[in-house]
Amino acid sequence: MRASGFNPVAKIITLFLVVMAVLAVFGRLRFPGLGRGPKRLGAARCPACGRPRIGKGPCDCGQDAPGGGKEG
C-alpha cells in the first residue's frame, strides 16, 4: 500500500472545483450583467397580464398599450 499524503481522487475533485471557480470568475468578468435575475425577468413581462414579452412591441392583451385597451 502506498503511503501518499493525499488521495488521488481527492486531488482530481479539488482540481475540478478550482477550475470551475476560475471559469466562473472569468465568466462574471466577461458578462457582468447576467444572472441578476428578478430585475431582468420583471422588465420582460407585461405589467397588466404578466405574460412574457418578446420584442419591443406592445403585449397582445393591449392593456399596456398607450391607448389603454384593445380596439375592436
N, C-alpha and C positions, 0 to 999 in steps of 0.2 A: 504494500500500500504506500502511495506517495504521501509525503508529509509536506504538502503545499500549504501556504498560509491562506489562500483564498480559493474558493470553489470556482472552477471554470464556468459553470452555469451562471453563477452569481456575477462573474465578470461580464459575460455576454449580456445579461439583463441590465446591468449597470451601464454598460457602454450604449446599449439601445436607448435607455432612458435619457442619457446625456445627449445623444444625437438628436432625439426628438425634442428636447428642450431647446437646443441650439436652433433647430429648424423653426420652432415656434417663435423664438425671439426674432429671427430674420423675417419671418412672415409678418410679424407685427410691425417691423420697421418698413417693410415694403408696402403693406396695405393697412395703414393705421386706422382708417375709419370703419373697417369691417368688424363685425362681432359686437357692436354696441347696441344690440337688439331692440328694446322696446321703442326707442325714438324712431328708428327707421321703419319698423313694422306699423306703427301708428300713423305715420305720414303716408303710407301706401294704401290706406283703407279709406273708404268713403265715410265721412262723418255722420251721414244720415242713416245708411243701412248697414254699414260695417263690412261690405264686400271688398275684396282686394281690388285695387285699381291698377290696370295695366295701361301704360302710356300716359299721355298728358291730357287727354280729353276728359269731358265730364262723365260721371257714372251713369249707368243705364237707368238707375232709378229716377234720375233727374232732380233729386232733392237738393243736391249741392250745386246745381246749375245757377247762374246768375238770375234767371227768371223765377226760380223758386219752385218749379214743379214741371211735370211732363205736359207738354202741349199735345192735344189730340185725343 
